[in-house]
Amino acid sequence: MNVKIPFVDLNFQHQPIQNKINSAIQSVLQNGDFILGQALTDFEKAFSAASHALFGIGVASGTDAIALGLQACNIGVGDEVILPANTFVATLIGVIRAGATPIFVDCCPKTALIDLEAASAAVTSKTKAIIPVHLYGQMVSPLKLLNFAKTHDLLIFEDAAQAHLATRDGYRAGSVGIAAAFSFYPSKNLGAIGDGGMLLTSDAEVAQKMTRLRNYGASYKYYHTDPGTNSRLDTLQAAVLLEKLPYLSEWNRQRLHLAKLYDSELAPLVSKGIIPMQNQSDEGHVYHLYVVKITEDSSISRQDLQQKFIEAGIQTGIHYPIPCHLQPAFANLGYQMGDFPHAEALAKQILSLPMYPGLTPSQVKETVATIAEVLCEQKLVILNT
Ligand SMILES: *Cc1c(COP(=O)(O)O)cnc(C)c1O
């Protein structure tokens, strides 16, 4: 099938700065400092500063940033960690790899962000931390989070893999908790040309432990004080990310403008059961994804709408079709269908529409027009039968 509007197109980011990226790669080749090289140090400084954190420690992936980051915060065996059921599975994998016990809670149906009242109810004497996932590019309210953490004496460990430079309540993603995990998977708001991740923290001890954990647990060469691993962000990836970072704010601004256009174009369809996820953070939402709900009030099913999109050459996605607590690999955690009604309902209703810097306003309008047409056709079918 011919793709008219792709879900993501990274060429719009890379083509205008192709020469810069090429020369950054060339200079790493010339320097030969492939592991823990200068560009990595430079990028760690630049990204942590941009995110209002004191330290950045580059690792091999966002998943490693979570798994090793939790260990760096001394969260592990015997500790319960609260996380939303409706996140990408990597959040859960990180908790399990750290040796901690994941405790799922439900989300708010309007934003898909973790429900802090449900989180309060899930706190026990073993709870050590909460992982707010800044899902789709919107932060969980930092003021509410800090209040929650203070009330229950818990650590906040942010999963900011979808929220590079997002802001809310005057805080930037990555500066709210004891530490925060980022991913530079290619299609994230800031993406490498391969895998990558980073832990941000303003706690010197956490930063030092993380620096050891990613490098075989070594305090210095051949002296190992922590059960670490090999998980460093390649100098080559850091060099590319360093070239892309100055453009990130502009790319995020483009995403926000496109989202506002989606919102206004979709407004007439809200009464027909097509409901965009709510933006509660004004200009601070960085729209990693633009997600709508196809509710029961709609005359068309999500599946049929997706089929129409395929026929129209418009790519869409579902983030995510199965909540973590229902994934077969984690059945041993003992959760079941019905445990988290909002997360389960969302998994059936959500649809992610094309969203990337370089997507045009007319493509946004065409995408929404496709939904409007389908709803209109459905109505005619119903009237004629
Ligand atoms: C992408 C993502 C991760 C994992 O990052 P990787 O770099 O792919 O390992 C973790 N959490 C969330 C919410 C993500 O979107």
The ligand as a MOL file (V3000), in Angstrom:
LIG
                    3D

  0  0  0     0  0            999 V3000
M  V30 BEGIN CTAB
M  V30 COUNTS 15 15 0 0 0
M  V30 BEGIN ATOM
M  V30 1 C 11.0290 4.1480 24.6150 0
M  V30 2 C 10.6140 4.0000 26.0250 0
M  V30 3 C 11.4050 3.3200 26.9670 0
M  V30 4 C 12.5920 2.4880 26.5960 0
M  V30 5 O 13.5900 3.0970 25.9040 0
M  V30 6 P 14.5640 2.2150 24.9680 0
M  V30 7 O 15.6170 3.1980 24.5900 0
M  V30 8 O 13.7540 1.7600 23.7990 0
M  V30 9 O 15.0930 1.0920 25.7720 0
M  V30 10 C 11.0060 3.3240 28.2900 0
M  V30 11 N 9.8770 3.9260 28.6820 0
M  V30 12 C 9.0640 4.5660 27.8120 0
M  V30 13 C 7.8390 5.2310 28.3150 0
M  V30 14 C 9.4010 4.6080 26.4530 0
M  V30 15 O 8.5830 5.2220 25.5970 0
M  V30 END ATOM
M  V30 BEGIN BOND
M  V30 1 1 1 2
M  V30 2 1 2 3
M  V30 3 2 2 14
M  V30 4 1 3 4
M  V30 5 2 3 10
M  V30 6 1 4 5
M  V30 7 1 5 6
M  V30 8 2 6 7
M  V30 9 1 6 8
M  V30 10 1 6 9
M  V30 11 1 10 11
M  V30 12 2 11 12
M  V30 13 1 12 13
M  V30 14 1 12 14
M  V30 15 1 14 15
M  V30 END BOND
M  V30 END CTAB
M  END
